[in-house]
């Protein structure tokens, strides 16, 4: 299970995915387990988090990152700065 991160994608990339039309999710500083029933793509508008897939090393994510989480992944989120992100589930 691999988390894919694109740091600071350009406007053309974001526009091609229609990121601006996706809903926004926010979350305060916290730790919680999460399971992905389907793929999620998201674009971080604010915040910092380390997402650690079960049995693997953590991945640091921050403002300006475009992230794809794979379907079937179980992980733990460790939010160190409040998160605000656009998100889309499914393909």
C-alpha positions in Angstrom: 0.0 0.0 0.0 1.7 3.2 -1.2 0.6 6.7 -0.5 1.5 8.9 -3.5 2.3 12.6 -2.8 2.8 15.3 -5.4 4.4 18.3 -3.8 3.1 21.7 -5.0 1.4 20.6 -8.2 0.8 23.4 -10.7 -2.6 25.0 -11.5 -2.9 23.0 -14.8 -2.6 19.7 -12.8 -5.2 20.8 -10.2 -7.6 22.1 -12.9 -7.3 18.8 -14.9 -8.6 17.0 -11.8 -11.2 19.6 -11.1 -10.0 19.9 -7.5 -11.7 23.2 -6.9 -15.1 21.5 -7.3 -14.4 18.8 -4.6 -15.9 19.1 -1.1 -13.7 20.4 1.8 -12.9 18.4 4.9 -11.4 19.9 8.1 -10.0 18.3 11.2 -8.4 19.6 14.4 -5.1 18.4 15.9 -5.7 14.7 16.7 -4.7 11.1 16.3 -7.1 8.5 14.8 -7.1 5.2 12.9 -8.6 5.2 9.4 -9.4 2.6 6.7 -9.8 3.3 3.0 -12.7 1.4 1.5 -12.0 3.1 -1.8 -9.2 5.3 -3.2 -9.1 8.9 -2.1 -7.4 11.8 -3.8 -7.0 15.1 -1.9 -5.3 18.4 -2.0 -4.2 20.0 1.3 -5.1 23.7 1.6 -3.8 23.9 5.2 -2.2 21.8 7.9 0.4 19.1 8.6 -0.1 15.4 9.2 1.8 12.2 9.3 -0.1 9.2 7.9 1.3 5.8 8.9 0.0 2.7 7.0 -0.2 -0.4 9.2 3.3 -2.0 9.3 5.0 0.7 7.3 6.8 4.0 7.8 4.8 7.3 8.1 4.4 9.8 5.3 4.5 13.5 6.0 1.9 15.6 4.2 1.5 19.4 4.4 -0.2 22.4 2.7 0.2 22.3 -1.0 0.5 18.5 -1.3 -1.8 16.5 -3.7 -2.2 13.0 -2.2 -3.6 9.7 -3.4 -4.5 7.1 -0.7 -4.9 3.5 -2.0 -8.1 1.5 -1.6 -7.8 -1.1 1.2 -5.2 0.8 3.2 -5.4 0.8 7.0 -3.5 3.6 8.7 -3.2 6.1 11.6 -3.5 9.8 11.1 -1.4 12.1 13.4 -2.5 15.7 12.7 0.0 18.2 14.2 -1.6 21.3 12.6 -5.3 21.7 11.7 -6.1 20.2 8.3 -8.3 21.7 5.6 -8.4 19.8 2.3 -10.3 19.2 -0.9 -11.1 15.5 -1.3 -12.6 13.0 -3.7 -13.3 9.3 -3.1 -13.4 6.7 -5.9 -11.9 6.9 -9.4 
